Amino acid sequence: MPSTRSSAEGGEQASEGRLRRLGRWCARHFVVVIVVWLAALVALQVLDRAVGGDYSDDFALSDVQSSKGLDVLKEHDPAAGGYSSQIVVHDPQKQLTELSSQMSQTVSDLQKLPHVLSVQNPLTASGSQASGGSQQPNVGPLSTDKKTAYITIRFDEQPSLLGDGYLDGVDTSVQPLRSAGAEVEYGGQLGELARPNADDRVSELIGFGVAIVVLLTGFGSVIAAVLPLVTALISVIVGLACLGLLAAAFVFATVSPTLATMIGLGVGIDYALFLITRHRQNLMDGMDPERAAGHAAATSGRAVLVSGCTVIVALLGLWVSGVSFIGKLGIAAAVTVVSAVLGALTLVPALLGLIGRHIDRYHVRRPVAETGGGDGGRPQGTWHRYAQRVEHRPWWFLAGGVTTIVVLAIPVFSIQLGHIGDGADPTSFTDRRAYDLMTDAFGPGSNGPLTVVIDQTSVPASQRSSLQSQAQKTIGAVDGAEAVTPLTPTQDGDVLIATVYSTKSPQNADTTDLVNRLVDTTLPDAVSGTGAKGYVTGATAAQVDFRNIVASRLPLIIAVVVALAFLIILIVFRGLLVAVKAAVLNVLSIAASYGVVVAVFQWGWGGPALGVHGKVPIESYVPMMMFAIIFGLSMDYEIFLLSRVREAWLRTGNAQDAVAHALEITARVITCAALIMVSVFAAFIVSDNIVVKMLGLGLAVSVLIDATVVRLLLVPAVMTLMGPHAWWTPHWLDKVLPHIDAEGEGERR
């Protein structure tokens, strides 16, 4: 190993020197650095407000059958091929037929709005007649008691892209109905457009409050507790402004800024904390502030750089999914990670230079930094004694950690991917109220109608009648359908259209099965023997197609992320077994966090307490996002802990004592950093967005598991059992791998 270390030294000295010089320069010229950051913050905020883009969930999967069916509709019946939403009208006191003039006026005014292709008047439209018998339920557009109806309005583009101002015209159009005493609610994408803008300030304040308590309790110093929060906040605001400017050119999902805030605050506080802790220890060891800041940048700052790049690589790995919607979520989160790394490497040293030796002037207890003394000391604190207990009984600790993770991961075997419908939203949302009205009047399937499209362009005219009869009989007998409307030809006669209503809600697994059954079996049977092609389209069908793509590509994402974990740890620490251990433990900890999310949301264990109405499926892209994010974040603690283990082992040659030493040195800062990140993520559970709740809980649980079960039970036990073999690497592989010094080992020498 000494020869390996020596061969790496020359390649590392230049970059280590650059980081050290950067830290010292920022500490010396703190006025310049702080002014530049504040000027950038103000300028980017002004630009974002002036030309920044909006966020929307508008995305299309061009190669899936639902998109092809929509294209067929647009070509042969443009009015039927647009993007539809429902406006639900309900009056508990009187029948809506008494409001026919108001309804006609509303429909006429809606028809005049920009981007509207067609509007259906529910009072004059023929009621949907279900095939297969006279006892089939009424699916609208007017309920049996005539007290509930829905206006179907079709747009030439996604309503969510039309902006909040568009709702003014819609509100004016429906005013005659509201003035007559009717309740009017917006469903579908029009309802999503009417949702209140997400406000993460409560979550941020909760996370910041807990972070202050943790830092004051863990380290005692008031200034040292405030600094990570200030730098993280500035970095996130800068990153969000940059994201807003990107949104002017590219479409990012509505959850993007919240996700970017969560990740940016979490890593921003952690990265600043690692540098400040090292800086304070340097001051305690007798360095002057400028040199201490430079040394912290060259050591812990290098670990921040490696960890930040790891998180970014993991997030960009989401493009492996082949779905731009998911890939852009990774980019959104990566933007604030970049700003967090830049803030840690420049703004943190500048503020440390400004404060000088006064960082511990105000304190609530005796200030501490890293415990156990310098590198040459013999730490014998609580964590050192704990590590020695692990050393004496490694199998017991390993069994305890694995058992805990296995128990938490059990629910993951029943995971149901899908789309969270409007029925899980708060009743304060108009789309939730529209959902409930539709369910009560027409059944749960009315909230997610499936449009069946049969393209018979290549079918001779003489055979089209028999095709229509055969298809109607086959589709009408499909299992899981509450009702099926008659197949109706378009005006040119080339396309047949019908609507299928599920017996269950759009987010129910039975509806997903119905869509897949229609696509895979029913429609091929319906058009067999002809040249026709069948499709299932509409919002619910598109969501099922999206879910199927994500489910099929999730194993690829997992394989790529696990491979990245293995390669990064192998390159950084040059230990084959250490890299295998990191990859395996990542999979175990993520499986446990998946299990908790499934139990809470899908099984309903605590969902109502979190403001979730009923049991909901796991949003299809959440596991993929969690895997990439958790992998990147877990690498933070992996790199900081293992770098200290390897450092002590290279110095002493004693593998077991190296583990004890590393725990003693890093336990306090890693524990505090993990508690802060858990609080930041968990604070987003109060969001009204169910997906944000899922991500917040999942990420909080994963960090908690990673910092406790993995770092305190599994890693010490496994490292103890492997002993010096953990750092073995074949000579030929060592020569091929690039050399990365994660904690600036050469700088310390």
VOGU-3710 file (C-alpha; in Angstrom, 3 decimals, decimal comma):
1> mpstrssaeg> 0,000/0,000/0,000  2,754/2,548/0,637  3,844/2,255/-3,000  0,272/2,831/-4,153  -0,024/5,853/-1,926  3,263/7,189/-3,219  2,273/6,709/-6,844  -0,960/8,595/-6,231  0,733/11,488/-4,469  2,167/13,209/-7,510
11> geqasegrlr> -1,148/13,203/-9,371  -3,002/14,575/-6,353  -0,631/17,348/-5,222  -1,632/19,833/-7,896  -5,376/19,582/-7,333  -4,917/19,489/-3,553  -2,859/22,656/-3,828  -5,584/24,301/-5,884  -8,240/23,508/-3,308  -6,002/24,714/-0,475
21> rlgrwcarhf> -5,168/27,917/-2,341  -8,859/28,439/-3,173  -9,846/28,083/0,483  -7,115/30,435/1,689  -7,856/32,987/-1,051  -11,573/33,023/-0,196  -10,787/33,384/3,517  -8,346/36,229/2,828  -10,602/38,062/0,322  -13,849/37,341/2,118
31> vvvivvwlaa> -15,390/40,707/1,186  -15,001/40,031/-2,543  -16,408/36,489/-2,312  -19,409/37,450/-0,178  -20,244/40,440/-2,407  -20,021/38,252/-5,548  -22,365/35,674/-4,028  -24,885/38,285/-2,900  -24,732/40,062/-6,266  -25,264/36,754/-8,078
41> lvalqvldra> -28,184/35,958/-5,794  -29,915/39,287/-6,494  -29,181/39,269/-10,234  -30,398/35,698/-10,731  -33,560/36,376/-8,739  -34,331/39,416/-10,894  -33,681/37,448/-14,093  -35,793/34,540/-12,888  -38,747/36,792/-12,115  -38,369/38,583/-15,450
51> vggdysddfa> -37,775/35,724/-17,899  -37,925/32,530/-15,804  -40,222/29,748/-16,944  -43,160/27,983/-15,318  -43,305/24,363/-14,222  -45,737/21,883/-15,718  -46,427/18,158/-15,754  -46,803/18,229/-19,536  -44,811/15,390/-21,009  -45,466/12,871/-23,748
61> lsdvqsskgl> -44,262/9,351/-24,466  -44,215/9,326/-28,248  -43,616/5,598/-28,791  -46,345/4,190/-26,547  -49,723/2,969/-27,747  -51,722/5,675/-25,938  -49,829/8,411/-27,812  -50,310/6,614/-31,124  -54,035/6,366/-30,430  -54,180/10,089/-29,649
71> dvlkehdpaa> -52,390/10,853/-32,914  -54,989/8,788/-34,813  -57,778/10,757/-33,125  -56,149/14,103/-33,932  -55,813/13,137/-37,581  -59,376/11,917/-38,098  -61,334/13,924/-35,504  -59,351/16,923/-34,187  -62,102/17,940/-31,759  -62,052/14,493/-30,130
81> ggyssqivvh> -58,278/14,282/-30,143  -57,523/17,180/-27,837  -56,759/17,219/-24,127  -59,967/16,869/-22,149  -60,987/18,074/-18,717  -64,283/18,039/-16,871  -66,156/20,873/-15,236  -68,474/19,262/-12,706  -71,747/20,968/-11,829  -73,823/19,938/-8,811
91> dpqkqltels> -76,918/21,330/-7,158  -78,314/19,410/-4,158  -81,516/21,480/-4,051  -82,857/21,273/-7,601  -82,405/19,460/-10,879  -79,897/20,929/-13,295  -82,485/20,865/-16,080  -83,937/23,949/-14,382  -80,656/25,722/-15,200  -80,674/24,990/-18,917
101> sqmsqtvsdl> -80,269/28,634/-19,928  -77,348/29,146/-17,546  -75,773/25,911/-18,775  -76,126/26,984/-22,416  -74,587/30,369/-21,650  -71,673/28,735/-19,841  -71,032/26,296/-22,688  -71,187/29,117/-25,239  -68,734/31,267/-23,267  -66,340/28,351/-22,721
111> qklphvlsvq> -66,366/27,630/-26,441  -65,077/31,169/-27,092  -62,002/30,766/-24,877  -58,593/30,400/-26,546  -57,289/26,854/-27,151  -60,761/25,286/-26,768  -61,615/22,721/-29,458  -65,041/21,632/-28,251  -67,407/21,837/-25,294  -70,146/19,302/-24,568
121> npltasgsqa> -73,399/20,463/-23,021  -74,428/17,677/-20,597  -78,112/18,642/-20,760  -78,394/18,221/-24,522  -75,904/15,397/-25,051  -77,276/11,906/-25,335  -76,607/9,939/-22,152  -74,018/7,208/-22,382  -75,757/3,898/-22,936  -73,746/0,964/-21,732
131> sggsqqpnvg> -73,571/-2,162/-23,822  -74,575/-5,539/-22,566  -77,968/-4,851/-21,007  -80,379/-2,208/-19,787  -79,336/-2,424/-16,133  -75,896/-0,950/-16,682  -75,086/2,142/-14,564  -75,353/5,658/-15,882  -71,912/7,132/-16,545  -73,059/10,597/-17,514
141> plstdkktay> -72,826/13,293/-18,548  -76,059/13,811/-16,545  -76,773/11,788/-13,418  -79,962/9,793/-12,937  -81,298/12,263/-10,370  -80,258/15,119/-12,681  -78,488/16,922/-9,843  -74,932/16,310/-11,080  -73,470/16,743/-14,551  -70,091/17,284/-16,133
151> itirfdeqps> -69,139/19,524/-19,013  -66,399/17,949/-21,147  -64,092/20,601/-22,549  -61,281/19,735/-24,960  -58,182/21,860/-25,494  -55,618/21,904/-28,276  -52,817/21,802/-25,702  -52,334/20,730/-22,108  -54,449/23,000/-19,853  -51,652/22,953/-17,288
161> llgdgyldgv> -49,506/24,936/-19,750  -52,015/27,761/-20,146  -51,018/29,608/-16,962  -53,007/30,694/-13,925  -54,419/33,689/-15,799  -56,371/31,351/-18,066  -58,588/30,419/-15,138  -59,998/33,959/-15,074  -61,785/33,267/-18,345  -63,032/29,897/-17,122
171> dtsvqplrsa> -64,306/31,428/-13,869  -66,151/34,135/-15,807  -67,713/31,544/-18,115  -69,130/29,402/-15,278  -70,351/32,377/-13,264  -73,988/32,055/-14,499  -74,156/28,580/-12,947  -72,594/29,696/-9,692  -74,890/32,698/-9,504  -77,835/30,309/-9,815
181> gaeveyggql> -76,639/28,446/-6,718  -74,892/25,492/-8,360  -71,528/24,174/-7,158  -68,931/24,198/-9,942  -65,634/22,306/-9,611  -62,803/21,742/-12,074  -61,569/18,217/-12,702  -58,607/16,715/-14,524  -55,806/18,969/-15,705  -57,979/22,052/-15,466
191> gelarpnadd> -58,336/21,262/-11,763  -54,579/20,813/-11,446  -54,126/24,262/-12,981  -56,435/25,651/-10,293  -54,442/24,171/-7,418  -52,724/26,657/-5,105  -49,052/27,169/-5,821  -46,770/25,004/-3,729  -45,375/26,844/-0,706  -42,384/25,116/0,879
201> rvseligfgv> -41,654/27,835/3,431  -43,263/25,935/6,306  -41,204/22,844/5,500  -38,047/24,918/5,220  -38,681/26,645/8,554  -39,286/23,309/10,293  -36,107/21,846/8,818  -34,078/24,912/9,760  -35,450/24,953/13,308  -34,536/21,329/13,922
211> aivvlltgfg> -31,135/21,877/12,319  -30,324/24,724/14,734  -31,278/22,579/17,726  -29,179/19,654/16,472  -26,127/21,799/15,766  -26,291/23,634/19,081  -26,699/20,367/20,957  -23,971/18,588/19,030  -21,307/21,293/18,846  -22,274/24,043/21,273
221> sviaavlplv> -21,207/27,003/19,125  -23,965/29,416/18,027  -22,074/30,856/15,041  -20,985/27,409/13,893  -24,623/26,316/14,063  -25,908/29,243/12,000  -23,209/29,245/9,295  -24,249/25,963/7,566  -27,840/27,142/7,425  -26,942/30,530/5,946
231> talisvivgl> -24,647/29,123/3,270  -27,088/26,329/2,376  -29,966/28,802/2,059  -27,996/31,156/-0,178  -26,806/28,251/-2,335  -30,328/26,861/-2,731  -31,816/30,252/-3,645  -29,126/30,692/-6,314  -29,716/27,154/-7,580  -33,496/27,595/-7,754
241> aclgllaaaf> -33,082/30,821/-9,731  -30,856/28,967/-12,209  -33,481/26,217/-12,422  -36,156/28,828/-13,140  -34,068/30,158/-16,026  -33,667/26,619/-17,381  -37,447/26,189/-17,120  -37,821/29,022/-19,629  -36,238/26,779/-22,264  -37,246/23,291/-21,090
251> vfatvsptla> -40,364/21,861/-19,459  -39,735/20,740/-15,879  -42,305/18,956/-13,706  -44,165/20,941/-11,056  -42,433/18,918/-8,330  -38,982/19,974/-9,610  -38,388/23,089/-7,446  -39,563/21,273/-4,306  -37,300/18,319/-5,053  -34,388/20,653/-5,786
261> tmiglgvgid> -35,021/22,498/-2,503  -35,083/19,261/-0,514  -31,834/17,950/-1,955  -30,108/21,331/-2,036  -30,832/22,113/1,616  -29,867/18,625/2,732  -26,498/18,424/1,010  -25,809/22,154/1,431  -26,049/21,961/5,217  -24,061/18,722/5,296
271> yalflitrhr> -21,225/19,994/3,107  -20,889/23,242/5,041  -20,989/21,331/8,314  -18,149/19,037/7,281  -15,912/21,973/6,326  -16,758/24,075/9,385  -16,153/21,142/11,731  -12,709/20,528/10,240  -11,932/24,263/10,285  -12,798/24,551/13,977
281> qnlmdgmdpe> -10,629/21,550/14,791  -7,775/23,190/12,869  -8,210/26,352/14,972  -8,148/24,250/18,154  -4,934/22,645/16,887  -3,286/26,090/16,662  -3,683/27,134/13,010  -4,501/30,734/12,083  -7,986/31,229/10,493  -6,731/31,650/6,935
291> raaghaaats> -4,563/28,552/7,028  -7,293/26,599/8,837  -9,814/27,458/6,115  -7,375/26,450/3,393  -6,567/23,170/5,139  -10,297/22,428/5,576  -10,888/23,099/1,871  -8,002/20,817/0,890  -9,167/17,944/3,124  -12,887/17,945/3,889
301> gravlvsgct> -13,453/20,192/0,866  -12,028/17,500/-1,351  -14,412/14,970/0,182  -17,253/17,423/-0,502  -16,153/17,676/-4,131  -16,023/13,887/-4,539  -19,355/13,415/-2,759  -21,057/16,188/-4,743  -19,853/14,756/-8,035  -21,126/11,357/-6,922
311> vivallglwv> -24,594/12,736/-6,171  -24,676/14,550/-9,518  -23,595/11,450/-11,435  -26,304/9,431/-9,693  -28,978/12,012/-10,521  -27,904/12,293/-14,146  -28,033/8,487/-14,265  -31,825/8,849/-14,276  -31,550/9,518/-18,012  -30,904/5,792/-18,351
321> sgvsfigklg> -34,670/5,439/-17,894  -35,109/6,874/-21,390  -37,927/9,122/-20,088  -37,137/12,827/-20,341  -39,634/13,664/-17,572  -37,583/11,610/-15,090  -34,232/12,709/-16,485  -35,197/16,364/-16,044  -36,117/15,715/-12,412  -32,541/14,515/-11,974
331> iaaavtvvsa> -31,229/17,679/-13,633  -33,421/19,857/-11,394  -31,992/18,267/-8,257  -28,452/18,332/-9,658  -28,629/22,124/-10,178  -28,929/22,807/-6,445  -26,289/20,163/-5,653  -23,862/22,071/-7,911  -24,679/25,350/-6,166  -24,282/23,624/-2,766
341> vlgaltlvpa> -20,801/22,361/-3,683  -19,756/25,792/-4,981  -21,101/27,413/-1,826  -19,209/24,980/0,400  -15,903/25,489/-1,434  -16,052/29,302/-1,716  -18,720/30,950/0,440  -18,007/28,853/3,540  -14,242/29,681/3,608  -15,099/33,346/2,991
351> llgligrhid> -17,448/33,487/5,969  -14,897/31,620/8,076  -12,333/34,244/7,096  -14,765/37,002/8,050  -15,406/35,472/11,478  -11,764/34,656/12,175  -11,101/33,220/15,635  -14,466/34,355/16,989  -16,410/31,341/15,684  -16,896/30,005/19,216
361> ryhvrrpvae> -17,450/33,366/20,949  -21,142/32,620/21,560  -21,997/29,175/22,800  -24,598/27,258/24,793  -22,142/24,628/26,028  -18,430/23,932/25,760  -17,735/24,073/21,991  -16,364/20,898/20,419  -15,379/19,956/16,885  -13,884/16,579/16,056
371> tgggdggrpq> -13,410/14,482/19,156  -10,457/12,416/20,103  -7,640/14,757/19,282  -5,484/14,922/16,231  -4,481/12,193/13,826  -1,757/10,999/16,062  -3,873/10,745/19,202  -5,387/7,679/20,801  -9,124/8,378/21,039  -10,904/6,482/23,773
381> gtwhryaqrv> -14,344/8,097/23,789  -17,834/6,603/23,738  -17,798/5,803/20,056  -14,376/4,189/20,321  -15,610/1,918/23,095  -18,699/1,103/21,038  -16,522/0,148/18,066  -14,490/-2,136/20,307  -17,697/-3,891/21,356  -18,507/-4,411/17,684
391> ehrpwwflag> -14,980/-5,751/17,215  -15,524/-8,362/19,939  -18,951/-9,537/18,642  -19,139/-8,597/14,932  -21,502/-11,430/13,994  -24,084/-10,334/16,565  -24,071/-6,740/15,317  -24,168/-7,891/11,693  -27,153/-10,159/12,398  -28,966/-7,377/14,253
401> gvttivvlai> -28,489/-4,907/11,397  -29,514/-7,344/8,672  -32,576/-8,451/10,645  -33,705/-4,846/11,102  -33,378/-4,086/7,408  -35,076/-7,315/6,310  -38,075/-6,628/8,556  -38,420/-3,075/7,233  -38,074/-4,290/3,637  -40,842/-6,931/3,800
411> pvfsiqlghi> -43,592/-4,627/2,406  -41,557/-3,929/-0,733  -42,515/-7,349/-2,135  -46,107/-6,125/-2,495  -45,258/-2,743/-4,036  -47,849/-1,443/-6,499  -46,619/1,198/-8,908  -49,213/3,553/-10,330  -50,450/7,106/-10,463  -51,893/8,922/-7,467
421> gdgadptsft> -55,330/10,190/-8,423  -57,171/13,317/-7,374  -59,045/11,320/-4,740  -56,001/11,422/-2,446  -55,723/15,219/-2,518  -57,000/17,526/0,252  -60,664/18,522/0,037  -59,491/22,123/-0,278  -58,491/21,311/-3,893  -61,186/21,805/-6,533
431> drraydlmtd> -60,070/18,699/-8,425  -60,594/16,598/-5,285  -64,125/17,977/-4,859  -64,828/17,310/-8,544  -63,502/13,764/-8,072  -65,856/13,120/-5,157  -68,872/14,515/-7,013  -68,114/12,329/-10,042  -67,640/9,251/-7,872  -70,917/9,763/-6,018
441> afgpgsngpl> -72,934/10,386/-9,177  -71,341/8,127/-11,793  -69,024/5,706/-9,991  -65,249/5,789/-9,441  -64,439/4,789/-13,016  -65,949/8,014/-14,352  -62,858/9,865/-13,105  -60,620/7,969/-15,529  -62,521/7,063/-18,733  -60,579/4,984/-21,246
451> tvvidqtsvp> -60,960/5,949/-24,896  -60,796/2,961/-27,253  -59,656/3,870/-30,769  -59,833/1,421/-33,671  -58,126/2,592/-36,845  -59,885/0,856/-39,741  -58,310/2,906/-42,512  -56,903/-0,213/-44,171  -60,169/-2,157/-43,823  -62,359/-2,275/-46,960
461> asqrsslqsq> -65,723/-0,527/-46,616  -67,568/-3,812/-47,158  -65,934/-5,331/-44,030  -66,280/-2,397/-41,648  -69,767/-3,253/-40,454  -68,764/-6,763/-39,419  -65,610/-5,385/-37,782  -67,665/-2,920/-35,752  -70,035/-5,671/-34,619  -67,183/-8,030/-33,711
471> aqktigavdg> -65,237/-5,337/-31,856  -68,298/-4,133/-29,922  -69,070/-7,665/-28,735  -65,462/-8,347/-27,712  -64,866/-5,045/-25,922  -68,250/-5,177/-24,198  -67,297/-8,500/-22,569  -63,981/-7,334/-21,113  -63,497/-8,085/-17,435  -63,218/-5,147/-15,059
481> aeavtpltpt> -65,367/-2,737/-17,085  -68,343/-1,067/-15,427  -69,686/0,201/-18,744  -68,732/0,377/-22,424  -70,291/2,912/-24,800  -71,168/1,903/-28,381  -68,425/2,149/-30,978  -69,071/5,279/-33,028  -67,338/6,094/-36,331  -65,681/9,454/-36,894
491> qdgdvliatv> -67,062/11,756/-39,574  -64,726/10,322/-42,224  -65,650/6,774/-41,162  -62,039/5,638/-40,808  -61,913/5,390/-37,014  -64,184/3,806/-34,412  -64,346/5,352/-30,929  -65,776/4,001/-27,673  -65,362/4,785/-23,990  -64,691/2,140/-21,347
501> ystkspqnad> -65,324/2,855/-17,656  -63,543/0,810/-15,001  -65,311/-0,550/-11,946  -62,590/1,029/-9,804  -60,855/4,398/-9,483  -58,120/5,387/-11,960  -55,309/4,735/-9,447  -56,590/1,297/-8,473  -54,579/-1,731/-9,578  -57,729/-3,198/-11,187
511> ttdlvnrlvd> -57,874/-0,214/-13,570  -54,237/-0,740/-14,503  -55,030/-4,400/-15,175  -58,037/-3,364/-17,283  -55,895/-1,106/-19,483  -53,251/-3,789/-19,942  -55,973/-6,384/-20,666  -57,522/-4,154/-23,325  -54,171/-3,471/-24,985  -52,683/-6,957/-24,772
521> ttlpdavsgt> -55,696/-9,201/-25,346  -59,097/-7,620/-25,912  -58,284/-5,215/-28,758  -56,094/-7,694/-30,683  -59,013/-10,159/-30,470  -61,486/-7,441/-31,463  -59,649/-6,647/-34,719  -58,300/-10,120/-35,487  -58,663/-11,154/-39,092  -58,723/-7,540/-40,297
531> gakgyvtgat> -56,136/-4,895/-41,012  -57,396/-2,644/-38,228  -55,324/-1,535/-35,234  -56,646/-0,846/-31,754  -55,432/1,596/-29,097  -56,435/2,706/-25,615  -55,810/6,397/-25,027  -56,708/9,150/-22,588  -55,020/10,419/-19,431  -55,446/7,192/-17,457
541> aaqvdfrniv> -54,137/5,024/-20,309  -51,135/7,321/-20,718  -50,396/7,014/-17,001  -50,524/3,230/-17,242  -48,149/3,296/-20,220  -45,807/5,526/-18,231  -46,046/3,171/-15,246  -45,249/0,158/-17,448  -42,188/1,845/-18,945  -40,869/2,879/-15,538
551> asrlpliiav> -41,475/-0,581/-14,068  -39,630/-2,225/-16,960  -36,638/0,128/-16,711  -36,344/0,306/-12,918  -34,072/-2,796/-12,825  -31,761/-1,076/-15,330  -31,580/2,047/-13,150  -30,836/-0,096/-10,104  -28,105/-1,972/-11,980  -26,500/1,257/-13,192
561> vvalafliil> -26,630/2,900/-9,765  -25,235/-0,158/-7,994  -22,444/-0,358/-10,573  -21,671/3,333/-9,997  -21,547/2,769/-6,247  -19,134/-0,099/-6,733  -16,852/1,778/-9,135  -16,734/5,025/-7,144  -15,857/3,304/-3,872  -13,331/1,079/-5,665
571> ivfrgllvav> -11,641/4,089/-7,286  -11,650/6,243/-4,165  -10,599/3,601/-1,613  -8,906/0,946/-3,766  -10,470/-1,957/-1,906  -12,379/-4,607/-3,827  -14,291/-5,984/-0,834  -15,003/-2,465/0,455  -16,619/-1,633/-2,885  -18,709/-4,814/-2,860
581> kaavlnvlsi> -19,777/-4,064/0,703  -20,855/-0,524/-0,224  -22,950/-1,719/-3,171  -24,684/-4,456/-1,180  -25,429/-2,230/1,810  -26,836/0,456/-0,489  -29,318/-2,039/-1,918  -30,306/-3,245/1,565  -30,863/0,241/3,001  -32,859/1,396/-0,036
591> aasygvvvav> -35,022/-1,728/0,112  -35,800/-0,917/3,745  -36,835/2,651/2,890  -39,013/1,328/0,047  -40,691/-0,968/2,542  -41,541/1,882/4,898  -43,027/3,957/2,056  -45,157/1,011/0,893  -46,409/0,335/4,436  -47,333/3,989/5,069
601> fqwgwggpal> -48,937/4,934/1,749  -49,971/1,740/-0,036  -50,955/-0,246/3,054  -52,329/2,854/4,744  -50,276/2,512/7,951  -50,235/6,164/8,890  -51,344/7,670/5,596  -54,378/9,479/7,086  -52,140/10,985/9,768  -50,038/12,453/6,950
611> gvhgkvpies> -53,070/13,951/5,228  -53,478/11,209/2,607  -57,053/10,144/1,844  -57,162/6,330/1,780  -54,599/3,907/0,412  -52,683/5,018/-2,666  -50,240/3,308/-5,027  -46,598/4,293/-5,092  -46,152/6,968/-7,744  -44,394/5,134/-10,552
621> yvpmmmfaii> -41,289/7,306/-10,739  -40,769/7,682/-6,964  -38,742/4,440/-6,496  -36,480/5,409/-9,385  -35,919/8,900/-7,982  -35,366/7,562/-4,468  -32,794/5,057/-5,666  -30,672/7,657/-7,442  -30,949/10,244/-4,652  -30,369/7,826/-1,775
631> fglsmdyeif> -27,369/6,343/-3,520  -25,798/9,756/-3,914  -26,539/10,859/-0,354  -25,350/7,606/1,204  -22,043/8,097/-0,575  -21,526/11,247/1,506  -21,343/9,322/4,754  -19,611/6,356/3,115  -16,804/8,536/1,809  -16,343/10,541/5,021
641> llsrvreawl> -16,312/7,435/7,219  -14,249/5,124/5,020  -11,702/7,846/4,270  -10,949/8,052/7,992  -10,844/4,264/8,329  -8,394/3,978/5,450  -6,314/6,884/6,729  -5,927/5,242/10,150  -5,203/1,838/8,620  -2,474/3,237/6,364
651> rtgnaqdava> -0,909/4,902/9,396  -1,156/2,035/11,902  -1,678/-1,135/9,870  -4,298/-2,259/12,417  -7,627/-2,765/10,606  -9,771/-3,147/13,754  -8,362/-0,103/15,539  -8,783/1,884/12,338  -12,549/1,289/12,451  -12,726/2,390/16,093
661> haleitarvi> -10,657/5,494/15,355  -12,830/6,467/12,395  -16,041/6,094/14,364  -14,648/8,233/17,168  -13,594/10,996/14,775  -16,661/11,047/12,495  -19,582/9,836/14,641  -20,558/13,247/16,014  -20,472/15,129/12,721  -22,095/12,315/10,698
671> tcaalimvsv> -24,828/11,870/13,312  -25,588/15,588/13,374  -25,476/15,819/9,587  -27,839/12,857/9,274  -30,279/14,256/11,837  -30,323/17,565/9,969  -30,937/15,886/6,630  -33,668/13,698/8,143  -35,378/16,781/9,579  -35,126/18,654/6,264
681> faafivsdni> -36,665/15,769/4,317  -39,272/14,878/6,946  -40,432/18,512/7,104  -41,722/18,180/3,523  -44,263/15,606/4,690  -46,532/18,564/5,521  -46,748/19,387/1,792  -50,133/19,050/0,082  -48,472/17,185/-2,796  -48,674/13,418/-2,164
691> vvkmlglgla> -45,570/12,733/-4,275  -43,596/15,229/-2,196  -44,851/13,503/0,957  -43,632/10,163/-0,425  -40,232/11,507/-1,361  -39,874/13,360/1,936  -40,712/10,305/4,040  -38,709/7,914/1,876  -35,583/10,066/1,861  -35,846/10,812/5,599
701> vsvlidatvv> -36,194/7,116/6,457  -33,362/6,133/4,124  -30,943/8,659/5,638  -31,966/7,567/9,137  -31,377/3,898/8,281  -28,127/4,730/6,536  -26,770/6,754/9,468  -27,851/4,297/12,170  -28,307/0,693/11,071  -25,783/0,811/8,217
711> rlllvpavmt> -23,092/3,098/9,669  -23,343/1,958/13,302  -24,099/-1,750/12,917  -23,350/-3,111/9,472  -20,287/-1,134/8,368  -18,250/-1,630/11,590  -19,218/-5,309/11,760  -18,405/-6,030/8,121  -15,160/-4,021/8,181  -14,095/-5,856/11,331
721> lmgphawwtp> -14,825/-9,253/9,796  -12,974/-8,405/6,577  -9,974/-6,967/8,428  -7,023/-6,009/6,184  -8,544/-7,972/3,286  -11,056/-5,133/2,841  -8,345/-3,014/1,204  -7,006/-5,663/-1,152  -7,000/-4,862/-4,863  -5,302/-6,903/-7,602
731> hwldkvlphi> -2,125/-5,204/-8,774  -3,272/-5,018/-12,391  -6,542/-3,365/-11,355  -4,734/-0,888/-9,096  -2,613/0,221/-12,050  -5,679/0,758/-14,260  -7,820/2,686/-11,776  -7,415/6,484/-11,507  -6,278/7,814/-8,137  -8,606/10,039/-6,109
741> daegegerr> -7,669/11,249/-2,637  -11,055/11,721/-0,967  -9,829/13,470/2,190  -6,714/15,225/0,965  -4,296/12,723/2,447  -1,403/14,200/0,498  -2,216/17,668/1,833  -2,031/16,414/5,415  1,394/14,899/4,708
//
